[in-house]
Amino acid sequence: SSRINAECPLQPGGGAIVQEGGYNYGSHSNMKLVGYYSTRVYKTQGAALKACGAAAGCKGVTKEGDAKFRLNSGTTRKPNTASTAYIKSSELVITNDYYWTKVSGYNFKKHIAKSTYKSLGAAKTACTSKSSQCVGISQSKAGKFYLASNTDMKNVAGGSVHVLGSTYEKEWFFVYADNMWRAKSPYTLSGASKVVKTTQKAASDAVMESKGKYKGYTRLTNEKYQLNTGSDKTVSVGKVAIERLGPYRSHGDYMWSTHKNYELAGYADTTKYKTLAAAMSACISSSACKGVTQEGSGNFRINKGYTPQSSSGKTAYLKGSPFTLTDGVFWSEVEDATLTGSLNKKKYTSLTSAKAACKASTKCKGITQHSSKLFQLYTADKPSYSSSRKVYLKGGVSVSTYTYDLTYGGYSWGVQGPAALQGRADKKQYKTTESAMKACISNSKCNGVTKLPSNAYVINTGSSTVPTNGAVAY
């Protein structure tokens, strides 16, 4: 994913570059590293590479077998057909939704004219805005920064280069209004409308109310959410594409969206599972699996495909992210991430206390876990990269609905709660159910009535409901 060529000193040789824990690692098949950094054995490559990145004395990682990774103190390689060596190389940073790799002792040879900056941050912003021309930044010994137009380098004592790589992509899922939603950064959805909402809740409600007109919305900033009629995605730095996937269900602490008459492409294994539960459990255990397709009665397959494709008679179940339901609120977990815009300076020593405080605040969008006993509340809902932290995003409330019918004024009214209708047919509030229903009957724009949590009634133009605690829809 880097823009540099094979001769660049960033690449330590061997196989593919692996990016993890704030560093690049060069992979070397059929090799092992000499000298152990510690006695601990890690079960996954990601956990081992993160630990190595956090340890100054760690020079690399060796995969010695299935679920067996060891940290190493040296970079000397020895042949071993059962092993793979990962040598820690250049430092990796993510800024402005792009990967950046820093290498000391070099400068780029060619620079863009009139492109001198006093800070690295300003230079990175300028470089990403000219990503078709800029390949990186030279940092002089004197602390000045220059945009580079070519990847050729030269040795410069005291200098360094910051190489612009590919965009850093992050995906997460959340539950709102009993539906699963997928957020992907840095992207926008197609079919931009002129409708812009100031809160994520308002945007989500508008999508639910639109009866399929809007597929989702794009987060432009923390207070601007633009509704979209399409679901195609285009890379756009700083933005987040959020699409409604469909009704959610839970299994194995994961959220899943249901897509009738759809299937997922590519099998993740050769097994045909007899039950949905067995297939979902197998999918959770497989890093390659993105979901499950029911191909027939008692025939479930786990899939590598990411996007549901139309297929009559089949049902696709797309795997989301791990989640928990705490005190009636859904929380989505995002690894290797942090949030910005702290709500206040208060810090919490437990996740339970942080969740309770975040639930009580309308401004709180989520929680960052900085360490095992340090949690903080944040107002921004866009996770950014952090190799040693974890984010808990606040989703919607869990809703157990009830329905029944009643008759008034010669009309049959379906009653649902806790739920609310959208769109106001007038600006009034009514004191009783009867007075609101009477007003609705006489108003040609009215399709129903909502009893608000305050016990006042309003008449509505919308006909579909959004789960709302304390409200009742007629």
N, C-alpha and C positions, 0 to 999 in steps of 0.2 A: 504493500500500500504506500510505499515511499516513492517520491519523485526522483530520488538519486539513482545513479547508475551503479553497476556492479563493482566499479573500481573505487568507489567512495570508501573512506576509512570507517564509515559507520557500520558496514557489514563485516562481521568477523569471519566470514567464510562458512562453508558447509552448506546446510540446507536452508529452509525458509526462516525468515525472521519472525519471532514470536514476541508480541507486545503484552507485557503484564507487569503490574506493580510499579509502574513508573519507569520501566527500563525496557530496552530492546534486548532480546536474547537470540543468539545464533544457534540453530539446532544442528547436531552432528549425529547422524544415524550410525549405529554399530560402534559407538564410542562411549567410554565412561571417563569421568574426571577423577583425578587423584586427590586424596585428602578430604576427609569429612569435616564440615564446619560444626556440626552437632550430631548427637546420637538420634535425634528425632526422625521418624519416618512419616512422610505425608502421603495421604491417600489419593490426592489429585494433583495434576500438573499446576493448576491455577493457584492452589494453596501454597505449593512449594515455591513457585516463582515469586509470589507476593512476599513470602517470608524472606526470600533471598534479597529482594529489592529493599526490604526494610533493614537488612543487616549489612553494615559497612564491610565486614570481613568476609562476606559470602561472595564468591566469584562465579558461581554457577550451580546448576542442578543436574543430577543424573537420574533418569528413569531406569530403575533396575529390574522392573517387572510390573505386572498389573497391580495398580493401586499401591505402588512402592516407589516413592521419590525421595532422594536424599540431597541435602545441601552440601556443597563442596567449598573448600577453602583455596583451591588452586584451579588453574586453567589448563594444566598439562593433561593431554588426552592419551588414553590407551585403548587399543582395539578390544571390543567386546560385542559379539553379535547379538546379545540379548539386551543391550542397553542403548539409550539415546542421551547424549550430553547437550545441555543448554548453557552456553557461556554468556554471562552478563556483559553487556556492551554499553552503549551510550544511554544517557539519561533521556527519558521520554516525558514530555509535558503536553497537556491538552489546554489550549487557550483559544477562545473564540470559535469553538466547535471544530478545531483542527488539531491534528497531531503535530508536535514539534519535537525534533531531535537535536540535542545540543552536543557539539563536539569541540573540545578545547584545542588550542594550538593551531587553528586554521582560520582563514578568511576566504570568502569567495573572490574569484579573480575579476568578475565583471559585475557592475552595479547599475541600477536604473538612475538616470540623470536626475538631479535635484531631489534626492530621496534620503536626506540625512535627518535623523530623529534623536531626541535627547533621552528617550526612555525606550526600554524594550517593549513595554505595553503598547505605546503609540506606534512603534514600528510594526508590531504584529497585526494591529488593527489595519494599518495601511496595506500591509502585504496581503492579508486575506481579502481585502476589497479589490486588489489587483491580482487575484490568484492566477489569471491566465498569463500574466507576465512575470510575476514574482515567484521565485523558487525558494527563497529564504532570506536570512538576515546575517550580515557580518557585524560583529561587535568588535570595535577597536580596543586597544589597550587603554586609550584615553576615555573610554566609556561612551563613544558615539556609535550610532546604529545606522546601517546602510542597507537598502533593499537590493537583493541580488537578482540578476536576470539570467544567470547561467550556473549550472551545478559544479563547474570546474573550480578547484580549490588550490590554495597555496599555503605553505607553512608560514605562520605569523606568531612569533613569540608574544604571549599575553593576550592574543586574540581568541575569538571563538566564533562558531557559526551556529545558527538556529535554522535547521532545515524544515521547510514546510512540507508536511505529508498530506495524507488523505483526510477527509472529514471524519470526525469522531461521531459515530452513530450510537444512540442509546434508545432502547425500547422498554416500555413498561406498560402495565395493565392496571385498570382499577374498575370497581363496581359502583355504579350510580343508577338509581331508579330500577333496581333489579336487572340491569343490563351490564354486560362487560364491554369496556371501551379500551382501545389500544392507542397509546401515545408513542410517536416516533420522532426523534430529534436528530439532526436539524432538517425538517421537511415542512412543506406546505401541501394541503390537499388541493385538488383541482376544482374548478367550478366556483371560484370566489364570488360571493354575493355582496351586496351593499349593506347587509345586516351585520352590525358589529355590537357585541354585548360587552359589558364592563366586568362581568364575573364569569368564572367557569361554570358555576351553577346555572346562571341565566342562559348561557350558551347550550349547556346540556339539556335543560328544560325545553328550549326552542327546537332542538333537534328531535326530541321525543314527541313534541307537539306537532311537528311538521308532517306526520304521516308518511315518512319516507322521502320527502322532498330534499331534506338535507341529510347527507351521509355522515357529517361530522363538522368539525370546525378547526380553524388554525389559530394557535396561540401566537399572536403578534408580539405582545408584551404581557406583563403580569396583570394588566387591566384592560386588554383589548383582545377579544376573541371573535374572529370572523367566521360566519357560517359558510359551509361549502356544500355544493350539490354533487360533487364528484368524489371518488375515493382514490384516484391516481395520485401518486406522490412525486414531488420534485424537491431536490436538495435546496434548502434556503437557510443560510447561516442565521442562527439566533431564534429560529421559529420552531414550533412543534405542531405536527399534524395529529389530530385526535379524531378517531373514527369510532362510531357506534358499531359493535359487532353483532349484538343480539342478546337474547335472554341468557343469563348466566346460571351455572350450576357448579357445585363444589365437589371435589374428590381429592383426597390425599393432600389437603392444605393448599391446593391449587384452585384457581378459578378457571372455568371452561365456558366458552360460548357455543351455542347450539345453532347449526345451519342446516335446516331441512332442505332436501333436494340439492345438496352440494356434496362434494368429496374433496379430499386432499390428495395431492400427487406424491408419488414415490414412497416405497415401503421402507421402513426403518429396520425391519427384520422379516423373517420368513414365516412367522407364526400366525395362525388364524385363531383368534381368541373367541371364546364362546359367550363371554359377557362383556358389557361395557366397562364394568368396574375392573375386570382383569386387564383389559386393554389400556385403560387409563393408568393403572398402576405400572404397567410395563413402560408406558410412554414417559412417566415421571422418572423412571430409572434410566432412561436412554437420553444421553445428551444430544443425539441426532433427531429425536422425535419432537415434532411440532404439534401433533394432534392425532386424532383417531377418526377413522371412517367406518360407519356401519354399512357394509356392502350387502347385507341380507340378514335374515333371521338367524341369530346365533353365529354371525360371521363378522367379526370386528378386526380391523387391521390398523397398525400404528404407522404413521406417515412422517416423511421428512418435509413434505410440502408445507408452504407457509400461507398460501392464499387459497381459500375455498373456491372450487370451480363447479359450475352448474352440472348436475348429474341427477336425473330423475330417479326417485325411489331410494336414494342414499341419504345418509345424514352425517355431516362432518361436525366434529367437536374440536375446536381450536384451543390448545393449551395456553393459558395465560401465565401470570407470575404467582409466586406464593403469596398467600394473604392470611390474615387473621380477622376474626370478628370479635371486637372487644366492646362491651357495654353498648351493643347495638350499632356500632360503626365499623365499616369495612376499612381495613388498613392494608395497602399494597407494599410489598417489600422490594426495594431496589438495591442490589449489591453494588459496591465500588462507586458510591455516589455521595454527594452532599447537596444541601440546599443553601440558598443565599437569602439575605434579608432577615436577620434574626428578629423575632417578635419582641423580645426584651433581653435583658442580661441574665435572667434567671436560668440556672442549670438544674437538671434533675438527675437523681442517682438511680432511678429505675425507669424502665420503659412504661410500666403501668401508670406511674404518676405523671409522666410526660404525656401519655395518651389522654388521660383524664383532663389535664390542663388544656391540651390542644382541642379536644372536643368542646370544651366550654367557651372557646374563643372563636368567633366568626372570622377573625383575621388569620388564624393559624391554618396553613395549608399542609403542614407535615412536620416531621421530626427527623433530625440527624443524630445518629448514634456515633459519637466521637471516640468512645472507648467503652469498655464493659460496664462502667458505672457513670457515664457522662452523656446526657441527652439534652438537646436544646430545640426549642420551637422556632419555626420559620414561616415567613409570609409568602415566599415565592414557591410556585408549584413545578418548576423546571429543574430536575436534578442535573448536576454537573459532575464531572469525573473527580473521584477521590479514591485512591487505591486502598485505603485502610478504613473507610467509613461506610455506613449503611443508612439508607433513607426509608422512612415509613410515611407513605403518602396517605393523607386522610381522604377516604372516598365517601360514598353515600351512606345513608342509614339503612339498616335491615328492616324490611317492612313485611309484617304479617297482615295481609289484607282480609277484609270481610266484605261480603256482598249480599244484598237482598233487594226486593222490589216493594214499592208502595204506589198507591194511586192518589192523585190529587188533580182537581180541576179538569177531569176527563182525560188525563194523561197518565201513562204508566212511567214511573221514575225508577231507574236503577240506582241503588245506593252503594257506594264503595268507600271504604276507609281503611287505614288512614291514607287519604289521597285528595288531590285538588285538581280542578280544571284550570286551564290556562286562558288568558285573554278576557278582558273586561268588556261586557256589553254596555255598561254605563259606569258612572263615577260614584254611584250611591252605595251605601251599606245598609242592610236591612236587619231588623231586630229578631224576626222569627222566620222559621222555615216557610210558613204559609205566605207571608208577605213577599218573600224572595221568589217563591214559585209563581205567585200571581204576577209579579213584575216580569218574570221570564216568559210566561205564556203570552203576555201582551207585547213583547219585544221581539221582532222578527229576526234580530241578530243573535238572540240568546239560544244556546244549546244546553244549558244546565246551570246548576247552582253549586257554590262551594260554601260550606261552613268553615270559617277560618279558626285557627287556634284561639283567637280572642273571643270566639262565640258569635261574632258578627257574620252576616251572610252577604255574598256578592253574587251577581249573575254573570255568566261567562259565555264567550263566543266559541270556545274550544269544546271538543267532544271526547277527547282522550285524556286520561288521567295521568298525573305524575305523583308517585308516592310522596306524601308529606305528613310528617308526624303531627297529630293533633287536629288534622283537617278531615272533612267528610265531603265527598262529591256526590251530587244528585244529577 
